[in-house]
Amino acid sequence: MDKLLIEIKELKKLMLLQKEVLTVIELSLYTGYTVDYIYKMVSLNQIPYSKPNGKKLFFSKVRIVEWLSSNKQLSEQELEEKAANYIQKKRFGK
């Protein structure tokens, strides 16, 4: 029975990946943020959302992925490459 429940949960996760619009609970599962934290971010307008009927919140998965990726931190290698490119441009006037 436990194995069946685990498989059902895995199927739910796979189905979630196919959806384009998520509810608060689905967004919580997708991002790992708690439902309370999602509501807090919504109230502070820190996360993209829509409220078409004035009551229920919806989240575009595409916009959420963009939002999650928006404050990307460069790796050490990326920073070194960026610095090398900057120095090369300054030296050769490109």
C-alpha positions as CSV (number, residue, x, y, z in Angstrom):
1,M,0.0,0.0,0.0
2,D,2.8,2.4,0.9
3,K,4.5,1.7,-2.5
4,L,1.2,2.6,-4.3
5,L,0.9,5.9,-2.4
6,I,4.5,6.8,-3.4
7,E,3.8,6.0,-7.0
8,I,0.7,8.1,-6.9
9,K,2.7,11.0,-5.5
10,E,5.3,10.6,-8.2
11,L,2.5,10.6,-10.9
12,K,1.1,13.8,-9.4
13,K,4.5,15.5,-9.7
14,L,4.8,14.4,-13.3
15,M,1.4,15.8,-14.1
16,L,2.3,19.0,-12.3
17,L,5.2,19.4,-14.7
18,Q,2.8,19.4,-17.7
19,K,0.6,22.2,-16.4
20,E,1.1,25.8,-17.6
21,V,-1.0,27.5,-14.9
22,L,-0.6,26.6,-11.2
23,T,-2.6,27.1,-8.1
24,V,-1.1,28.1,-4.8
25,I,-0.8,24.5,-3.6
26,E,0.7,23.4,-6.9
27,L,3.1,26.3,-6.8
28,S,4.1,25.2,-3.3
29,L,4.8,21.7,-4.6
30,Y,6.7,23.0,-7.7
31,T,8.9,25.5,-5.8
32,G,9.2,24.0,-2.4
33,Y,7.9,27.3,-0.8
34,T,5.3,26.9,1.8
35,V,1.7,28.1,1.0
36,D,2.0,30.7,3.7
37,Y,5.2,32.1,2.2
38,I,3.6,32.2,-1.2
39,Y,0.7,34.2,0.1
40,K,3.1,36.6,1.8
41,M,5.0,37.1,-1.4
42,V,1.7,37.8,-3.2
43,S,0.7,40.3,-0.6
44,L,4.0,42.1,-1.0
45,N,3.8,41.9,-4.9
46,Q,7.1,40.0,-4.9
47,I,5.9,37.2,-7.2
48,P,4.1,37.3,-10.5
49,Y,0.5,36.1,-10.2
50,S,-3.0,36.6,-11.6
51,K,-6.4,36.8,-10.0
52,P,-8.9,36.7,-12.8
53,N,-12.0,36.1,-10.8
54,G,-10.9,38.4,-7.9
55,K,-10.6,35.5,-5.5
56,K,-8.4,32.6,-6.6
57,L,-4.8,33.0,-7.3
58,F,-3.1,31.5,-10.4
59,F,0.6,31.5,-11.4
60,S,1.9,31.1,-14.9
61,K,4.7,28.5,-14.8
62,V,6.7,30.3,-17.5
63,R,6.6,33.6,-15.5
64,I,7.5,31.7,-12.3
65,V,10.5,30.1,-13.9
66,E,11.6,33.5,-15.2
67,W,11.1,35.0,-11.8
68,L,13.0,32.2,-10.1
69,S,15.9,32.7,-12.5
70,S,15.8,36.5,-12.4
71,N,18.4,37.1,-9.7
72,K,21.0,34.6,-11.0
73,Q,24.3,34.6,-9.2
74,L,27.3,34.0,-11.5
75,S,29.6,31.1,-10.8
76,E,33.3,31.7,-10.2
77,Q,34.1,30.6,-13.7
78,E,31.5,32.9,-15.2
79,L,32.8,35.8,-13.2
80,E,36.4,35.1,-14.4
81,E,35.2,34.9,-18.0
82,K,33.3,38.1,-17.7
83,A,36.4,39.8,-16.1
84,A,38.7,38.5,-18.9
85,N,36.3,39.7,-21.6
86,Y,36.2,43.1,-19.9
87,I,40.0,43.4,-19.7
88,Q,40.4,42.3,-23.3
89,K,37.9,44.9,-24.5
90,K,39.6,47.6,-22.5
91,R,43.1,46.7,-23.8
92,F,42.1,46.4,-27.5
93,G,39.4,49.1,-27.5
94,K,36.7,46.7,-28.7
